[in-house]
Amino acid sequence: MISADDMAQYRDLFLSEAAEHVASMNRGLLALEKNPADRRALDEVFRAAHTLKSMAATMDYEKTAALCHATEDVLDAIKAAKVGPQASADALFASVDTIESGLQAIAKGKGERDTEDLVHRLRALLTSDEPAETPPPQAASPLEPEKIRAIEVKVERLDVLMNLTEELLVNRLRLQRCGEILQDSELSAAVDALDRLVTDLQYNVMQARMVPIGFIFNRFPRMVRDLAKQQDKEIDLQMEGGGIELDRTVTEGIGEALVHLLRNAIDHGVEPPDVRQEAGRSPKATIRLTAKRTRGLAQIEVADDGAGLDLDAIRSAAATRGLVPQAASAEEVTDALFSGVSTARDVTQVSGRGLGLSIAKTKIESLGGSIRVASKPRQGTTFTIEIPLTLAIINALFVEVGGRSYAVPLANIERLVLVDADEVKGMMGYEAVVLSGEELPVTRLDVLFGVPRLPQPRQPILITRRGENRLGLAVDAFGRTQEIVVKPLNRMLKESRYFAGSTIVGSGEAVLILDVNNLALSKRTREAPGPDGRAQDLAVLAGAKEPDRYDSET
C-alpha cells in the first residue's frame, strides 16, 4: 500500500487510467451481448477488470477492488460455461456503472461507493443452476508487455501552449510587415527562419490538441442500448469514422449535440418492432453515426431508417406557434424543427418538449458549424453536421468592403468570380446572378454593413456554401489568403450573427471574421437591406486598432 500523501499525488493518474478500463469493459460487454461466443470481447472485459482491481487495491480502494474481483469471478464462470453471458449481462453492466460512479465520487473527494449488495448479486450468479447459453470460448492468449508510448499531459498545459503559439503567430505577422517595409536582407532571413519554426511549433501543438472523435463516439453504444431497452425497441448502432481527429475544444462541444440527435432518433425516428414488422420491415432499426473529412471540415451524420419526418404534422405545429405560414415550403418546415417544434403527444424523460434539436443547433453554431436535415418517407431521417476541425487557427481569405478588411474562412468558400456589374439583377426582394445556368442569390456586404459602395465595372463575388445553400457575397476586392488566429468577439459584437470572431493582422488592426453559415441562412441578407446605423457601427469597430497587449475581448 502507499501512504496517504502519495495516494493524493497519484489519484489523478489513477482516475484517468481507470476511466479507460471502464470504457474497455463497456465496449467488451456490448460486443459480448451481441455475440456471446466472442472470445476477444470476453478477454477484453476480463483484462480491464483484472487491471482495475489491481490498481484499486494499490490505491487502497478496497470496495472498488472487491467489486472488480466479483466481476472477474463471473467472467471466469462465463469462460467455463457455468454462467450464460446473456443471463449475467445486466448484472455486469450494473457493475461497470457502479465502478464508474464510484470513480466520479472519488474524483469529487467523496470516497468510494458501497458495493456490497452488488458483490452479493454477482456471487449469486455463480450458484445459479441455469445452463450455459453458448459454447465455451477458447482460452485467451497471453498479453505481451507493451512499451510506454505516451504520457498524459494536463489539458491546461496544452491550452497555455496554444495561447503562446497564437501570440507568436501574431508577432510573426508584425515582423513580416516590418521586413517588407525595411527591406533589410538580414531581417528578412531571420523572419523567414522564425516563420518556419513557428509553423512547425504550431503544427505540433495543434496535433497534440487533436482528439479522435471516436473518444466521443465510444460513449454512445451504451446510451443507445439503455434507451432502446427502456422503450422496448431493437436498435443496431453502426459507427464509422471514429479516427477523424478534431481539436479537443470541438470534440468536447460536439458531444452534447450528438446526445440530443441520437435521443431524437431513438424516441422519434425509429418505430417499435411490431410497427416495423407490420410494415414489412426488419423489427430491428438501424442508426448510423458516421464522420468524415471534407473541404477542411468534419462532416458528421446521424441517420436512422425509421418512418421519416411527418412534414404535415410539423407544419401544423410550427404554424400554430407562428413560426411558419401554413403554405410553408418543405425546407422552411424542416428548419422549424430547430426552433423548438415538437409533434410528440407525451413528454418523456428522453424527449417531447422540442428543445433537443434547438439545443443541438445552438451548440453546433457556437462551434462555427452548421446542421441540416433530410428525410424520406419510410426510408428515414439524416441530420448532417459540418464543423471546423479546429477553432483556434484557420486559413482565411481577406476581402475589402467600404475600405475595411474582413476575413472569410477558406473552408466555407467554393470559388471566386468576377462578373459584369450589370449581370447582378434585382429580383423579387433580392439580387441574384446567373452562373452556369443557376440563379445564385447575392448579398452586397457594403449594403449590409451600411458603407458607401465602390463603383466598378466588374463585380467581385465570393461564392460560399453551407450544406446545400449557396450564397454570393459581393465585395469591393479580393485580398490575400493567410493563417489567422481566431479571437472571440466582445460583448457588443456577440449580438451580431454576421461575425464568427476576429483576428489581428500584422499592422495591429482588428479584422472581423464573417460567419458564412448565418449569412447563408439569413433572410435579411437576401432582401437587399438599406443602410443601417447599427451595421455601420460594426464596420467602424472592425477598423479599430488593437492595443499592444492582445485581449480576448477584441
WORAQUI-V122780 format. One record per backbone hydrogen bond with DSSP energy under -0.5 kcal/mol. NH is the residue of the N-H (numbers start at 1). CO is the residue of the C=O. If there is no record, write none. Layout:
nh:NH co:CO
nh:NH co:CO
This chain:
nh:2 co:58
nh:7 co:3
nh:8 co:4
nh:9 co:5
nh:10 co:6
nh:11 co:7
nh:14 co:10
nh:15 co:11
nh:16 co:12
nh:17 co:13
nh:18 co:14
nh:19 co:15
nh:20 co:16
nh:21 co:17
nh:22 co:18
nh:23 co:19
nh:24 co:20
nh:25 co:21
nh:26 co:22
nh:27 co:23
nh:28 co:24
nh:29 co:25
nh:30 co:26
nh:31 co:27
nh:32 co:28
nh:33 co:29
nh:34 co:30
nh:35 co:31
nh:38 co:35
nh:39 co:37
nh:42 co:38
nh:43 co:39
nh:44 co:40
nh:45 co:41
nh:46 co:42
nh:47 co:43
nh:48 co:44
nh:49 co:45
nh:50 co:46
nh:51 co:47
nh:52 co:48
nh:53 co:49
nh:54 co:50
nh:55 co:51
nh:56 co:52
nh:57 co:53
nh:58 co:54
nh:59 co:55
nh:60 co:57
nh:61 co:56
nh:62 co:60
nh:65 co:61
nh:66 co:62
nh:67 co:63
nh:68 co:64
nh:69 co:65
nh:70 co:66
nh:71 co:67
nh:72 co:68
nh:73 co:69
nh:74 co:70
nh:75 co:71
nh:76 co:72
nh:77 co:73
nh:78 co:74
nh:79 co:75
nh:80 co:76
nh:81 co:78
nh:82 co:77
nh:83 co:77
nh:88 co:84
nh:89 co:85
nh:89 co:86
nh:92 co:88
nh:93 co:89
nh:94 co:90
nh:95 co:91
nh:96 co:92
nh:97 co:93
nh:98 co:94
nh:99 co:95
nh:100 co:96
nh:101 co:97
nh:102 co:98
nh:103 co:99
nh:104 co:100
nh:105 co:101
nh:106 co:102
nh:107 co:103
nh:108 co:104
nh:109 co:106
nh:110 co:105
nh:111 co:105
nh:119 co:115
nh:120 co:116
nh:121 co:117
nh:122 co:118
nh:123 co:119
nh:124 co:120
nh:125 co:121
nh:125 co:122
nh:126 co:122
nh:126 co:123
nh:127 co:123
nh:127 co:124
nh:128 co:125
nh:132 co:81
nh:149 co:147
nh:157 co:154
nh:158 co:154
nh:159 co:155
nh:160 co:156
nh:161 co:157
nh:162 co:158
nh:163 co:159
nh:164 co:160
nh:165 co:161
nh:166 co:162
nh:167 co:163
nh:168 co:164
nh:169 co:165
nh:170 co:166
nh:171 co:167
nh:172 co:168
nh:173 co:169
nh:174 co:170
nh:175 co:171
nh:176 co:172
nh:177 co:173
nh:178 co:174
nh:179 co:175
nh:180 co:176
nh:181 co:177
nh:182 co:178
nh:183 co:179
nh:185 co:183
nh:188 co:184
nh:189 co:185
nh:190 co:186
nh:191 co:187
nh:192 co:188
nh:193 co:189
nh:194 co:190
nh:195 co:191
nh:196 co:192
nh:197 co:193
nh:198 co:194
nh:199 co:195
nh:200 co:196
nh:201 co:197
nh:202 co:198
nh:203 co:199
nh:204 co:200
nh:205 co:201
nh:206 co:202
nh:207 co:203
nh:208 co:204
nh:209 co:205
nh:210 co:206
nh:210 co:207
nh:211 co:246
nh:213 co:244
nh:214 co:242
nh:215 co:212
nh:216 co:213
nh:217 co:213
nh:218 co:214
nh:219 co:216
nh:220 co:217
nh:221 co:217
nh:223 co:219
nh:224 co:220
nh:225 co:221
nh:226 co:222
nh:227 co:223
nh:228 co:224
nh:229 co:225
nh:230 co:226
nh:231 co:227
nh:232 co:229
nh:233 co:228
nh:234 co:283
nh:235 co:233
nh:236 co:285
nh:237 co:235
nh:238 co:236
nh:238 co:287
nh:240 co:289
nh:244 co:241
nh:246 co:211
nh:247 co:389
nh:248 co:209
nh:250 co:247
nh:251 co:247
nh:252 co:248
nh:253 co:249
nh:254 co:250
nh:255 co:251
nh:256 co:252
nh:257 co:253
nh:258 co:254
nh:259 co:255
nh:260 co:256
nh:261 co:257
nh:262 co:258
nh:263 co:259
nh:264 co:260
nh:265 co:261
nh:266 co:262
nh:267 co:263
nh:268 co:264
nh:269 co:264
nh:270 co:265
nh:273 co:232
nh:276 co:272
nh:277 co:273
nh:278 co:274
nh:279 co:275
nh:280 co:277
nh:281 co:276
nh:285 co:234
nh:285 co:283
nh:287 co:236
nh:288 co:303
nh:289 co:238
nh:290 co:288
nh:290 co:301
nh:291 co:240
nh:292 co:299
nh:294 co:297
nh:297 co:294
nh:298 co:387
nh:299 co:292
nh:299 co:297
nh:300 co:298
nh:300 co:385
nh:301 co:290
nh:302 co:383
nh:303 co:288
nh:303 co:301
nh:304 co:381
nh:305 co:286
nh:307 co:269
nh:311 co:309
nh:314 co:310
nh:315 co:311
nh:316 co:312
nh:317 co:313
nh:318 co:314
nh:319 co:315
nh:320 co:316
nh:321 co:317
nh:322 co:319
nh:323 co:318
nh:324 co:318
nh:328 co:325
nh:333 co:329
nh:334 co:330
nh:335 co:331
nh:336 co:332
nh:337 co:333
nh:337 co:334
nh:338 co:335
nh:339 co:336
nh:340 co:337
nh:341 co:336
nh:348 co:346
nh:348 co:351
nh:359 co:355
nh:360 co:356
nh:361 co:357
nh:362 co:358
nh:363 co:359
nh:364 co:360
nh:365 co:361
nh:366 co:362
nh:367 co:363
nh:367 co:364
nh:368 co:365
nh:369 co:364
nh:370 co:386
nh:372 co:384
nh:374 co:382
nh:376 co:380
nh:378 co:307
nh:379 co:376
nh:380 co:376
nh:381 co:304
nh:382 co:374
nh:383 co:302
nh:384 co:372
nh:384 co:382
nh:385 co:300
nh:385 co:383
nh:386 co:370
nh:387 co:298
nh:389 co:296
nh:394 co:484
nh:396 co:482
nh:397 co:408
nh:398 co:480
nh:399 co:406
nh:400 co:477
nh:401 co:404
nh:404 co:401
nh:406 co:399
nh:407 co:512
nh:408 co:397
nh:410 co:395
nh:412 co:409
nh:413 co:410
nh:414 co:463
nh:415 co:463
nh:417 co:461
nh:419 co:459
nh:421 co:457
nh:423 co:420
nh:424 co:421
nh:425 co:423
nh:425 co:432
nh:427 co:430
nh:429 co:427
nh:431 co:442
nh:432 co:425
nh:433 co:440
nh:435 co:433
nh:435 co:438
nh:438 co:435
nh:440 co:433
nh:440 co:438
nh:441 co:439
nh:442 co:431
nh:443 co:472
nh:445 co:443
nh:445 co:474
nh:448 co:444
nh:449 co:445
nh:450 co:446
nh:450 co:447
nh:451 co:446
nh:455 co:453
nh:459 co:419
nh:460 co:458
nh:460 co:475
nh:461 co:417
nh:462 co:473
nh:463 co:415
nh:463 co:461
nh:464 co:462
nh:464 co:471
nh:465 co:412
nh:466 co:469
nh:469 co:466
nh:471 co:464
nh:472 co:441
nh:473 co:462
nh:474 co:443
nh:474 co:472
nh:475 co:460
nh:475 co:473
nh:476 co:400
nh:477 co:400
nh:479 co:398
nh:482 co:396
nh:484 co:394
nh:486 co:392
nh:486 co:484
nh:487 co:502
nh:494 co:490
nh:495 co:491
nh:495 co:492
nh:496 co:493
nh:500 co:513
nh:501 co:513
nh:502 co:487
nh:503 co:511
nh:505 co:509
nh:508 co:505
nh:510 co:544
nh:511 co:503
nh:511 co:509
nh:512 co:405
nh:513 co:501
nh:514 co:407
nh:514 co:512
nh:515 co:498
nh:516 co:514
nh:519 co:515
nh:520 co:516
nh:521 co:517
nh:522 co:518
nh:526 co:523
nh:527 co:524
nh:529 co:524
nh:536 co:532
nh:537 co:533
nh:538 co:534
nh:539 co:535
nh:540 co:536
nh:541 co:537
nh:542 co:538
nh:543 co:539
nh:543 co:540
nh:544 co:541
nh:546 co:508
nh:550 co:548
nh:554 co:488
nh:554 co:552
